[in-house]
Amino acid sequence: MNYNNYVPILTYHRIVPIKPSVPGHGIWVLVDKFRQQMRLLHQLGFNTISLDMLASGGKFPKKPIIITFDDGYQDNYIYAFPILKQYGFTATIFLVSGQISGVNQWDIGHGEEQLPLLSIDEIQDMARYGISFGGHTVTHPHLSQLDRDKAFEEIVQCKKELEEIVKQEVTAFCYPYGEFDHEVKQMVKNARFKYACACDTEVDDRYELKRIQVFPKTDLFGFWRKTQWWYKRN
């Protein structure tokens, strides 16, 4: 199967009510914009599917699309989750297992403010609705820069910890910072994840799925373009 020809995979991080006072990495989208984007998807007849469905190669609904969030910020529960439910959409959230109910330790001192992450109760509430959760390591390191044993531990332990929380198999992985090499990708396979999300890639590989980032300045027309089958070719 050609994994990305027909199914766009959108990437978000934070969904916030007002522009953050600390500029940081620019990995946020305003609540009002997110609501407009989800409304547009609904009006255009898009149907959200899971990464499991994508990997299965089964029959998709018309106009399939995948929505993902990285890091597991608490604002995903407070602001994004009600909007997703309003339109009957699902999503996959990639969690840093060692920081659940904690804060974004990996970003503190690197241009981001300290921010709360999802709690176990919030994760389980979303899982009951149908939100999927994937692994994003234990501490959000640069995997390709780690000692190989330590990198594998980050991947394997993350899967184990998340499965204890969501009470089901965790099949999806996302490389922190979008960074990986051949060895890291093999580690993800060996840890028995079924697929992994990257960022910019043109490889047709379930362990290197390309995603499309939604930015703070993405307007509605730009967002529409990101949903089109030809967008990734530009």
C-alpha positions in Angstrom: 0.0 0.0 0.0 1.1 3.6 -0.7 0.5 5.0 2.8 0.3 8.8 2.1 -1.0 9.1 -1.4 -4.6 9.6 -0.4 -4.7 10.2 3.4 -3.3 13.4 4.7 -1.9 13.2 8.3 -2.2 16.6 10.0 0.0 17.5 12.9 -0.8 19.8 15.9 0.8 20.3 19.2 -0.9 22.9 21.4 -4.4 24.4 21.0 -4.6 27.6 23.0 -7.2 30.4 23.7 -4.8 33.3 23.2 -1.4 33.7 21.7 1.3 32.6 24.1 3.3 35.4 25.8 6.5 33.4 25.2 7.0 32.9 21.4 8.8 29.6 21.8 8.8 27.2 18.9 5.5 28.3 17.4 3.9 24.9 17.9 0.4 26.2 18.8 -2.9 27.0 17.1 -5.6 29.3 18.4 -8.8 27.6 19.6 -10.9 29.7 17.2 -8.7 28.7 14.2 -8.8 25.1 15.2 -12.6 25.2 15.4 -12.7 26.8 11.9 -10.4 24.1 10.6 -12.5 21.3 12.0 -15.7 22.9 10.8 -14.2 23.1 7.3 -13.2 19.5 7.3 -16.7 18.6 8.4 -18.3 20.8 5.7 -16.0 19.3 3.0 -17.0 15.8 4.0 -13.8 14.6 5.5 -13.9 11.5 7.8 -11.2 10.9 10.4 -9.6 7.5 10.5 -7.0 6.0 12.8 -3.5 5.2 12.0 -4.4 1.5 12.6 -7.0 1.7 9.8 -4.4 3.3 7.6 -1.9 0.6 8.2 -4.4 -2.2 7.8 -5.0 -1.3 4.2 -8.7 -1.9 4.6 -11.5 0.0 3.0 -11.5 3.7 4.0 -14.6 6.0 4.3 -14.8 8.8 1.7 -12.3 11.6 2.1 -10.3 10.0 4.9 -8.0 12.2 7.0 -5.9 11.6 10.2 -5.4 14.2 12.9 -2.5 13.9 15.3 -1.2 15.8 18.3 2.4 15.6 19.6 3.5 15.7 23.3 0.2 15.5 25.1 -0.4 19.0 26.3 -3.4 19.4 28.7 -4.9 22.0 26.4 -5.6 19.1 24.0 -8.2 17.9 26.5 -9.5 21.3 27.5 -9.8 22.9 24.1 -9.3 20.4 21.3 -11.3 17.5 22.6 -14.7 19.2 22.8 -14.3 20.5 19.3 -13.3 17.0 18.0 -16.4 15.6 19.7 -18.6 18.3 18.2 -17.8 17.1 14.7 -17.5 13.4 15.5 -13.8 13.4 14.8 -11.1 11.2 16.4 -7.4 11.8 16.7 -4.1 10.3 17.8 -2.1 11.9 20.6 1.6 11.0 21.0 2.5 11.0 24.7 5.8 11.4 26.6 5.1 8.6 29.1 7.5 9.8 31.8 5.9 13.2 32.0 2.2 12.2 32.1 0.5 14.5 34.7 3.7 16.5 34.6 5.1 19.3 32.5 7.2 19.7 29.3 10.6 19.2 30.9 12.3 18.8 27.6 11.4 22.3 26.5 12.1 24.3 29.7 15.2 26.4 29.1 14.8 26.1 25.3 12.4 28.9 24.5 9.2 27.4 25.9 7.3 28.1 29.1 6.5 25.4 31.6 3.2 23.8 30.5 0.9 21.1 32.0 0.5 17.8 30.3 -2.4 15.4 30.2 -3.2 13.4 33.3 -4.1 9.8 33.5 -7.8 10.6 34.1 -7.9 12.9 31.1 -6.1 10.3 28.9 -8.5 7.6 29.9 -11.6 9.8 29.4 -10.4 10.6 25.9 -9.6 6.9 25.2 -13.2 5.9 26.2 -14.5 8.3 23.5 -12.2 6.9 20.8 -9.1 9.0 20.9 -6.0 6.9 20.2 -2.6 7.3 21.9 0.8 6.6 20.6 4.4 6.6 22.0 6.7 9.6 22.0 9.4 8.1 24.2 9.8 8.4 28.0 11.6 11.8 28.2 11.4 13.3 24.6 15.1 13.0 23.8 17.0 13.3 20.5 17.0 9.5 19.9 19.6 9.4 17.2 22.1 11.2 19.6 21.6 8.7 22.4 23.5 5.6 23.3 21.8 2.8 21.4 20.8 0.9 24.5 19.3 4.0 26.1 17.5 4.9 22.9 15.9 1.4 22.8 14.9 1.7 26.4 13.2 5.0 25.7 11.1 3.4 23.0 10.3 0.1 24.7 9.5 1.5 28.2 7.3 4.2 26.7 5.1 1.5 25.0 4.9 -0.5 28.2 3.9 2.5 30.4 1.3 3.7 28.0 -0.3 0.3 27.6 -0.7 0.1 31.4 -2.7 3.4 31.2 -4.9 3.0 28.2 -5.4 -0.8 28.8 -4.9 -1.7 25.2 -2.1 -2.2 22.7 -0.2 1.0 21.7 0.7 0.6 18.0 1.8 4.0 16.9 5.1 5.8 17.6 6.3 9.3 16.8 10.0 10.4 16.7 10.7 13.3 19.0 11.8 16.4 17.0 11.1 14.3 13.9 14.6 12.9 14.2 15.6 9.3 13.5 18.1 7.2 11.7 18.1 3.7 10.3 19.0 2.1 13.7 16.3 4.1 15.5 13.7 3.1 13.0 14.7 -0.6 13.4 14.4 -0.2 17.2 10.8 1.0 16.8 10.1 -2.1 14.7 11.8 -4.3 17.3 9.7 -2.7 20.1 6.6 -4.0 18.2 5.1 -0.7 17.2 3.3 -1.2 13.9 4.1 2.2 12.4 5.8 5.5 13.1 5.2 9.1 12.2 8.0 11.3 10.9 7.9 14.9 9.4 9.4 15.6 6.0 10.0 12.4 4.2 9.2 11.0 0.7 9.7 7.4 1.6 6.8 5.1 1.3 7.3 3.3 4.6 4.9 2.6 7.5 7.8 3.5 9.9 8.3 6.8 8.3 4.8 8.3 7.7 4.9 11.8 6.4 2.8 14.4 8.3 1.7 17.9 7.5 2.2 20.5 10.2 -0.5 23.1 10.9 1.2 26.4 12.0 -0.1 29.4 14.0 -0.2 31.5 10.8 -1.9 28.9 8.6 -5.1 30.6 7.3 -8.2 28.7 6.2 -7.2 28.6 2.5 -3.7 27.4 3.5 -5.3 24.8 5.7 -7.5 23.6 2.8 -4.4 23.2 0.6 -2.8 21.0 3.3 -5.7 18.6 3.0 -5.4 18.0 -0.7 -3.8 14.9 -2.2 -1.4 17.0 -4.3 -0.2 19.2 -1.4 2.7 17.0 -0.4 4.1 17.0 -3.9 4.7 20.8 -3.9 
